[in-house]
């Protein structure tokens, strides 16, 4: 079965708001074997809403409408859905009573426009909303002689997600044909997207029964394999077979076969080696430490570090000799190595990481352009240094540098 998710709200057609509910709902639908074929964002104009709903009904089996169920004049999802289906609205007494009770409990006045939230499309089932005043609606109906399932859920995430889980999923499980899904997520670091595609496409395109999606972001490649079969064992076998071939092709670029983040893998290897890590960051401004400490339990292996953005702090916190900075420059392999060695000795860590570079947009020269970053990873026996030049704006350079730093630690531990 195919689904279209429609996010309703003119605010999502501006640069300031974006739809996030659909990501959550897509995951839940995929678990049922439902494919999300389309996602649409539409503004709060009744005519546009009707057109979008009718288009969705003409091409998918399931339509999920998110938002536009509130009390204001521009909340028109109920009305537009009724129009699209040539149905009428009725004012539901039970919903009306619950709205009045909610207002009384909160000791709030009841404006007249709040009552429109009790308008229910004829034949629809009311979906309870314990987290807000706007109930959802479920329709199992026909359109052009085909069966259609339509869900109207609120837009706020704290209302949308609990309602979808509690009210929509149980109903979907009863009517969606039972399918068994196998899913794997592979992740690789620092392989160029074009190279990954050249390497992997000849493999996964031969598996026409497996949906393979590739997501690339700041030095991270994520491959998701999804296979739907009549039985779980067959689905798992197919995914396992393809995953094995992709893992072999990715070789050292591969860091996860089960969807873990790079920082989780780094902490896993640190724990496996009973090793500890400390960092001295300049251009990344603490982003490496932020990613690592975002993992619960990271304190067992991550000791901490310092953001040594200025030259004096490189000296006082990471023990970088000032004459070294004067001779080679703050952005250099020598200073990166001294940062890694200095923070390792200062904290007593097994490994020390040093990162220094030019994130831009200014500060570059012909010899040291914007985007140039030096890395160093030090243990008690050896310090390895690397340099990379990343293209893009300041944020992109810092994101890529953070990913590269974590991947160098991973490879050092391997």
C-alpha positions as CSV (number, residue, x, y, z in Angstrom):
1,X,0.0,0.0,0.0
2,X,1.1,3.5,-0.8
3,X,0.7,6.6,1.4
4,X,0.9,10.4,0.9
5,X,1.7,12.6,3.9
6,X,0.4,16.2,3.7
7,X,1.7,18.8,6.0
8,X,-0.8,21.7,6.3
9,X,0.4,25.2,7.2
10,X,1.5,28.3,5.4
11,X,4.2,28.8,8.0
12,X,6.1,25.8,6.6
13,X,6.3,27.5,3.2
14,X,8.5,30.2,4.8
15,X,12.3,29.9,5.7
16,X,11.5,29.8,9.4
17,X,9.5,26.5,10.0
18,X,9.8,23.0,8.6
19,X,7.9,19.8,8.8
20,X,9.4,17.2,11.1
21,X,6.3,15.1,11.9
22,X,6.5,13.3,8.6
23,X,9.8,11.8,9.3
24,X,8.4,10.1,12.4
25,X,5.2,9.0,10.7
26,X,7.2,7.6,7.7
27,X,9.2,5.4,10.0
28,X,6.0,4.0,11.6
29,X,4.4,3.4,8.3
30,X,7.4,1.6,6.9
31,X,7.3,-0.7,9.9
32,X,3.9,-1.8,8.7
33,X,5.1,-2.3,5.1
34,X,3.5,0.9,3.9
35,X,5.5,2.9,1.4
36,X,5.4,6.7,1.6
37,X,5.3,7.6,-2.0
38,X,4.7,11.4,-1.7
39,X,5.1,14.2,0.9
40,X,3.4,17.5,0.3
41,X,3.4,20.8,2.0
42,X,0.4,23.1,1.4
43,X,-0.6,26.5,2.7
44,X,-3.8,27.4,4.5
45,X,-6.0,28.1,1.5
46,X,-9.1,26.0,1.2
47,X,-9.0,25.7,-2.5
48,X,-5.4,24.6,-2.5
49,X,-6.1,22.1,0.3
50,X,-8.9,20.5,-1.6
51,X,-6.8,20.2,-4.8
52,X,-3.9,18.6,-2.9
53,X,-6.2,16.2,-1.0
54,X,-8.0,15.1,-4.2
55,X,-4.6,14.6,-6.0
56,X,-3.4,12.4,-3.1
57,X,-6.6,10.4,-3.2
58,X,-6.2,9.8,-6.9
59,X,-2.7,8.2,-6.5
60,X,-2.3,6.5,-3.1
61,X,-4.3,4.3,-0.7
62,X,-3.6,6.1,2.5
63,X,-3.6,9.9,3.2
64,X,-2.3,11.4,6.4
65,X,-3.0,15.1,6.9
66,X,-1.1,16.9,9.6
67,X,-2.2,20.3,11.0
68,X,-4.9,22.7,10.3
69,X,-7.2,21.3,13.0
70,X,-7.1,24.3,15.4
71,X,-9.7,26.9,16.2
72,X,-8.6,29.8,13.9
73,X,-10.0,30.9,10.6
74,X,-7.0,29.5,8.7
75,X,-7.4,26.0,10.2
76,X,-9.3,24.4,7.3
77,X,-8.2,20.8,7.1
78,X,-11.6,19.5,8.2
79,X,-13.5,21.6,5.8
80,X,-11.2,20.9,2.9
81,X,-11.3,17.2,3.4
82,X,-15.1,17.2,3.6
83,X,-15.1,19.2,0.3
84,X,-12.7,16.8,-1.4
85,X,-14.9,13.9,-0.5
86,X,-18.3,15.7,-1.0
87,X,-19.2,15.0,2.6
88,X,-20.7,17.3,5.3
89,X,-19.5,18.3,8.7
90,X,-21.4,17.7,11.8
91,X,-20.9,19.2,15.3
92,X,-20.1,16.3,17.6
93,X,-21.7,16.6,21.0
94,X,-19.1,14.5,22.9
95,X,-16.2,16.5,21.4
96,X,-18.0,19.7,22.2
97,X,-18.5,18.7,25.8
98,X,-14.8,17.7,26.2
99,X,-13.7,21.1,24.8
100,X,-15.9,22.9,27.4
101,X,-14.6,20.6,30.2
102,X,-11.0,21.3,29.2
103,X,-11.6,25.1,29.2
104,X,-13.3,24.8,32.6
105,X,-10.4,22.7,34.1
106,X,-7.9,25.4,32.9
107,X,-10.3,28.2,34.0
108,X,-10.1,29.7,30.6
109,X,-12.8,31.6,28.7
110,X,-14.3,29.7,25.7
111,X,-14.2,31.8,22.6
112,X,-16.8,30.9,20.0
113,X,-14.2,29.9,17.4
114,X,-13.0,27.1,19.6
115,X,-16.2,25.2,19.0
116,X,-15.2,24.5,15.3
117,X,-12.8,21.9,16.7
118,X,-15.9,19.8,17.4
119,X,-16.8,19.7,13.7
120,X,-16.5,16.1,12.5
121,X,-16.7,14.9,8.9
122,X,-19.7,12.6,8.5
123,X,-18.7,8.9,8.6
124,X,-15.4,9.8,10.4
125,X,-14.3,8.4,13.7
126,X,-13.0,10.8,16.3
127,X,-9.4,10.3,17.4
128,X,-8.8,11.3,21.0
129,X,-6.2,13.9,21.8
130,X,-5.2,13.9,25.5
131,X,-2.5,16.5,24.8
132,X,-4.6,19.2,23.1
133,X,-8.0,20.5,22.4
134,X,-8.2,19.5,18.7
135,X,-9.3,15.8,18.1
136,X,-8.1,13.9,15.1
137,X,-10.3,12.0,12.6
138,X,-10.2,8.7,10.9
139,X,-12.0,7.9,7.7
140,X,-12.3,4.5,6.0
141,X,-14.1,5.5,2.8
142,X,-14.2,5.2,-1.0
143,X,-13.0,7.7,-3.6
144,X,-13.7,7.0,-7.3
145,X,-14.8,3.5,-6.2
146,X,-11.5,2.7,-4.5
147,X,-11.0,2.2,-0.7
148,X,-9.1,5.0,0.9
149,X,-7.9,5.5,4.5
150,X,-7.6,9.1,5.6
151,X,-6.2,10.4,8.9
152,X,-6.4,13.9,10.2
153,X,-4.0,14.6,13.0
154,X,-2.8,17.8,14.8
155,X,0.3,19.6,13.7
156,X,2.1,20.2,17.1
157,X,4.6,17.2,17.5
158,X,3.6,16.6,21.1
159,X,0.0,16.0,19.9
160,X,0.7,14.5,16.5
161,X,3.1,11.7,17.5
162,X,1.2,10.3,20.5
163,X,-2.1,10.4,18.6
164,X,-0.6,8.6,15.6
165,X,0.8,5.9,17.9
166,X,-2.3,5.5,20.1
167,X,-5.1,6.0,17.6
168,X,-3.9,5.5,14.0
169,X,-1.4,2.6,14.2
170,X,-3.8,0.2,15.9
171,X,-6.4,0.9,13.2
172,X,-3.8,0.6,10.4
173,X,-2.6,-2.8,11.7
174,X,-6.1,-4.1,11.4
175,X,-6.5,-3.2,7.7
176,X,-3.1,-3.1,6.2
177,X,-2.1,-6.5,4.7
178,X,0.5,-8.2,6.9
179,X,4.0,-7.9,5.4
180,X,7.3,-8.7,6.9
181,X,10.1,-6.1,6.7
182,X,13.8,-6.5,7.1
183,X,15.9,-3.3,7.4
184,X,19.6,-2.6,7.7
185,X,21.5,0.6,7.9
186,X,25.2,0.8,6.9
187,X,27.3,3.9,7.5
188,X,30.6,4.9,6.0
189,X,32.8,7.9,6.8
190,X,34.8,10.3,4.5
191,X,34.2,8.5,1.2
192,X,33.1,11.0,-1.5
193,X,29.5,10.6,-2.5
194,X,30.3,10.1,-6.2
195,X,32.9,7.5,-5.3
196,X,30.4,5.7,-3.1
197,X,27.8,5.7,-5.9
198,X,30.3,4.4,-8.4
199,X,31.3,1.6,-6.0
200,X,28.0,0.6,-4.7
201,X,25.3,1.2,-7.4
202,X,26.4,-1.7,-9.6
203,X,25.8,-3.9,-6.5
204,X,22.5,-2.7,-5.0
205,X,20.8,-2.0,-8.3
206,X,20.8,-5.8,-9.1
207,X,18.6,-6.4,-6.0
208,X,15.4,-5.1,-7.4
209,X,13.3,-6.4,-4.5
210,X,15.3,-4.2,-2.0
211,X,14.7,-0.5,-1.6
212,X,18.2,1.1,-1.1
213,X,18.4,4.7,-0.2
214,X,21.6,6.7,0.2
215,X,21.9,9.8,2.3
216,X,25.1,11.9,2.3
217,X,26.0,14.6,4.8
218,X,29.3,16.2,5.8
219,X,31.5,13.2,5.3
220,X,28.9,10.6,6.3
221,X,27.3,8.2,3.9
222,X,24.2,6.3,5.1
223,X,22.7,3.4,3.2
224,X,19.3,2.0,4.2
225,X,18.2,-1.3,2.9
226,X,14.5,-2.2,3.1
227,X,13.0,-5.4,2.0
228,X,9.4,-6.5,2.3
229,X,8.4,-10.1,1.9
230,X,5.6,-12.5,2.8
231,X,7.8,-14.0,5.6
232,X,10.5,-12.5,7.8
233,X,13.1,-15.1,7.1
234,X,13.2,-14.5,3.4
235,X,13.3,-10.7,3.9
236,X,16.2,-11.0,6.4
237,X,18.1,-13.3,4.1
238,X,17.9,-10.9,1.2
239,X,19.0,-7.9,3.2
240,X,21.8,-9.8,4.8
241,X,23.1,-10.9,1.4
242,X,23.1,-7.4,-0.1
243,X,24.5,-5.9,3.1
244,X,27.5,-8.3,3.1
245,X,28.4,-7.3,-0.5
246,X,28.2,-3.6,0.3
247,X,30.2,-4.0,3.5
248,X,32.9,-5.8,1.5
249,X,33.0,-3.0,-1.1
250,X,33.2,-0.2,1.4
251,X,36.1,-1.9,3.3
252,X,37.8,0.6,5.7
253,X,35.2,3.3,5.0
254,X,32.5,1.3,6.7
255,X,32.2,2.0,10.4
256,X,28.7,0.7,11.2
257,X,26.6,-2.2,10.0
258,X,23.7,-1.6,12.4
259,X,23.1,2.2,12.1
260,X,25.3,3.4,15.0
261,X,26.7,6.9,14.9
262,X,30.4,7.4,14.4
263,X,30.8,8.7,17.9
264,X,29.1,5.6,19.3
265,X,31.6,3.5,17.4
266,X,34.6,5.5,18.6
267,X,33.4,5.0,22.2
268,X,32.8,1.3,21.5
269,X,36.4,0.9,20.4
270,X,37.7,3.0,23.3
271,X,35.8,0.7,25.7
272,X,37.0,-2.4,24.0
273,X,40.6,-1.3,24.3
274,X,40.1,0.1,27.8
275,X,41.4,3.3,26.5
276,X,40.6,7.0,27.2
277,X,40.5,10.1,25.0
278,X,41.1,13.8,25.5
279,X,40.8,16.5,22.8
280,X,42.3,19.9,22.1
281,X,40.1,21.7,19.5
282,X,40.6,25.0,17.8
283,X,38.6,25.6,14.6
284,X,36.0,22.9,15.5
285,X,35.2,24.9,18.7
286,X,34.2,21.9,20.8
287,X,32.1,20.1,18.2
288,X,34.1,16.8,18.6
289,X,33.6,16.8,22.3
290,X,29.9,17.7,21.9
291,X,29.3,14.8,19.6
292,X,31.1,12.3,21.9
293,X,29.4,13.6,25.1
294,X,26.0,13.3,23.4
295,X,26.3,9.5,23.8
296,X,25.1,8.2,27.2
297,X,28.0,6.7,29.2
298,X,30.7,8.5,27.3
299,X,32.4,9.5,30.6
300,X,33.8,6.0,30.9
301,X,36.1,6.7,28.0
302,X,36.1,10.4,27.3
303,X,38.1,12.5,29.9
304,X,37.4,15.9,28.4
305,X,39.5,18.5,26.7
306,X,39.9,22.1,25.8
307,X,38.8,24.6,23.2
308,X,42.1,26.3,22.5
309,X,41.0,28.9,20.1
310,X,43.6,31.6,20.8
311,X,47.4,31.1,20.7
312,X,47.9,31.8,24.4
313,X,45.4,29.1,25.3
314,X,47.1,26.6,23.0
315,X,50.2,27.2,25.2
316,X,48.6,27.3,28.6
317,X,46.0,24.5,28.1
318,X,47.7,22.2,25.6
319,X,51.3,23.0,26.3
320,X,52.1,24.1,22.8
321,X,55.4,26.0,22.9
322,X,54.9,29.7,21.8
323,X,58.0,29.5,19.6
324,X,56.5,26.6,17.7
325,X,53.4,28.7,16.9
326,X,55.6,31.6,15.9
327,X,57.7,29.4,13.6
328,X,55.0,27.3,11.9
329,X,51.8,29.2,12.5
330,X,48.8,28.2,14.7
331,X,47.4,26.3,11.7
332,X,50.1,23.7,11.0
333,X,50.9,20.0,11.4
334,X,53.5,20.8,14.1
335,X,51.0,22.7,16.2
336,X,48.3,20.1,15.8
337,X,50.7,17.4,16.9
338,X,51.8,19.5,19.9
339,X,48.1,20.0,20.8
340,X,47.4,16.3,20.7
341,X,50.5,15.4,22.7
342,X,50.0,18.2,25.2
343,X,46.3,17.4,26.0
344,X,47.1,13.7,26.3
345,X,49.9,14.3,28.8
346,X,47.9,16.9,30.7
347,X,44.9,14.7,31.2
348,X,46.6,11.3,31.4
349,X,44.5,10.0,28.5
350,X,45.5,7.1,26.3
351,X,44.9,9.1,23.2
352,X,45.0,12.8,22.5
353,X,43.4,14.6,19.5
354,X,44.5,18.0,18.2
355,X,42.5,19.9,15.5
356,X,43.5,23.3,14.1
357,X,42.4,24.9,10.9
358,X,41.0,27.9,8.9
359,X,37.2,27.6,8.9
360,X,36.7,30.9,7.1
361,X,35.3,32.9,5.5
362,X,38.5,34.9,6.1
363,X,42.0,34.1,7.3
364,X,43.2,32.1,4.3
365,X,46.3,32.6,2.2
366,X,47.7,31.0,-0.9
367,X,49.8,28.6,1.2
368,X,47.0,28.0,3.7
369,X,43.6,28.4,2.1
370,X,40.2,28.6,3.8
371,X,39.1,25.0,4.6
372,X,42.6,23.7,5.4
373,X,42.5,21.7,8.7
374,X,45.3,19.8,10.4
375,X,44.7,16.8,12.6
376,X,46.8,14.9,15.0
377,X,46.2,11.7,17.0
378,X,48.8,10.9,19.7
379,X,49.4,7.9,21.9
380,X,52.3,7.2,24.2
381,X,54.5,5.8,21.3
382,X,53.5,7.8,18.2
383,X,51.8,10.9,16.9
384,X,50.1,10.8,13.5
385,X,49.3,14.0,11.6
386,X,47.0,14.6,8.7
387,X,45.8,17.6,6.7
388,X,42.6,17.9,4.7
389,X,41.1,20.8,2.8
390,X,37.3,21.1,2.8
391,X,35.2,23.1,0.5
392,X,32.2,25.2,1.6
393,X,31.2,27.8,4.1
394,X,32.3,28.0,7.8
395,X,29.7,25.6,9.1
396,X,30.4,23.0,6.4
397,X,34.1,23.1,7.0
398,X,33.6,22.6,10.8
399,X,31.2,19.7,10.3
400,X,33.5,17.9,7.9
401,X,36.5,18.5,10.2
402,X,34.6,17.1,13.1
403,X,33.6,14.0,11.1
404,X,37.2,13.5,9.9
405,X,38.6,13.9,13.4
406,X,36.3,11.1,14.8
407,X,37.1,8.9,11.9
408,X,40.8,9.3,12.5
409,X,40.4,8.2,16.1
410,X,38.3,5.2,14.9
411,X,41.1,4.1,12.5
412,X,43.7,4.7,15.2
413,X,41.9,2.4,17.6
414,X,41.3,-0.3,14.9
